[in-house]
């Protein structure tokens, strides 16, 4: 099977169009038939890497109305990007030809909620919360809802960490047209919005 030939911009358009279908209850459920399964038995060429939170209320293939072989999904609480996550992303862009990396956060994220708390947490959960604390620090300086701001900041910080990752991802962005975006999923209506930084103490726009 040949590598993906869809550009990052085209991939983003596919995702946002799929999300519109999801929001409007017009799902097409593409690429789920036996012909697709047979084709994918020879290899995969996902157009997008999605780094999403593990929350059960947010399933990337569903909310973007994508099918088998379309998305290379990595899920971890708080959608944080440590070495194993970065290595998985590197594999997708280096060997499978994925052009878009989408960091997907969501409303009412439990991991970010825990990072806002001063209570100690057991086991390995603390290592995830440490990754989120910089986003919490920024959110405390901003106007608006503290939790929502922290969630969006965390997605943007993760995006920056991925963009700056050397040598494979950074090089792919410069030379191969790979792009990294971050988004915020609304649990109530299913809509995904793209996140961008604002200046000063204003919260991120999503």
C-alpha positions, -999 to +999 in steps of 0.1 A: +000+000+000+014+034-010+020+062+016-006+089+022-007+116-004-032+139+014-017+173+025-020+186+060-046+212+049-066+186+031-065+163+061-077+191+084-106+199+060-116+162+061-116+162+099-136+194+102-161+183+076-165+150+094-171+168+127-198+189+111-215+157+100-212+143+136-226+174+151-256+174+127-263+136+131-253+130+094-226+105+099-214+087+067-193+060+085-168+059+056-142+032+050-157+004+071-166-022+044-149-055+035-130-038+005-114-013+029-104-041+053-088-061+025-069-031+013-056-023+048-044-058+052-016-048+028-006-017+049-018+016+063-015+052+052-034+073+078-036+110+068-037+123+104-021+115+137-045+123+165-031+127+200-063+126+222-072+123+258-082+088+270-117+101+280-144+076+270-167+104+259-145+114+230-136+089+203-117+105+174-129+082+146-165+089+157-164+126+163-145+132+130-165+106+111-135+088+098-130+051+091-105+023+092-070+034+082-078+071+082-064+081+116-033+070+136-047+075+171-026+079+203-046+082+235-032+092+269-049+110+298-045+148+294-032+144+259+004+150+270+034+142+249+062+123+265+089+102+247+067+072+239+040+095+224+066+114+204+081+082+191+047+070+180+041+103+161+075+100+145+066+065+133+034+078+117+050+107+098+083+090+089+070+055+078+033+060+070+034+095+055+009+112+079+009+149+073-013+163+100-009+160+138-040+169+157-038+174+195-074+169+207-084+182+242-119+183+256-143+200+279-142+190+316-109+170+313-104+150+345-066+151+342-065+188+340-090+191+368-067+170+390-037+192+380-056+222+393-060+205+427-034+207+455-041+172+467-015+144+463-023+116+438-013+080+440+008+059+417+019+071+383-009+096+379+014+123+393+037+121+363+008+131+340-002+159+362+034+173+362+032+176+325-001+197+328+011+221+355+026+246+331-008+250+315-023+255+349+002+282+358-006+302+326-044+297+332-041+313+367-028+345+351-057+346+326-093+359+327-122+336+323-129+300+334-098+285+350-104+249+340-113+257+304-083+279+301-060+253+315-074+226+292-068+248+261-034+259+273-024+223+278-034+214+242-014+243+229+017+235+250+015+199+238+013+212+202+045+233+208+063+204+223+055+182+193+065+210+169+098+215+186+106+177+188+140+169+172+151+156+149+122+138+130+091+159+136+107+193+134+124+183+102+092+170+087+074+203+094+101+222+076+107+199+047+076+177+042+046+200+049+037+184+082+015+206+104+005+204+140-028+218+153-047+216+186-084+215+192-110+216+219-140+192+219-173+203+234-190+174+252-225+188+250-228+195+213-199+174+198-182+204+181-144+206+177-128+240+176-092+248+166-072+265+194-049+295+190-030+317+215-042+352+223-020+380+235-015+391+271-037+376+298-065+367+274-073+330+272-067+309+242-093+312+215-111+280+206 
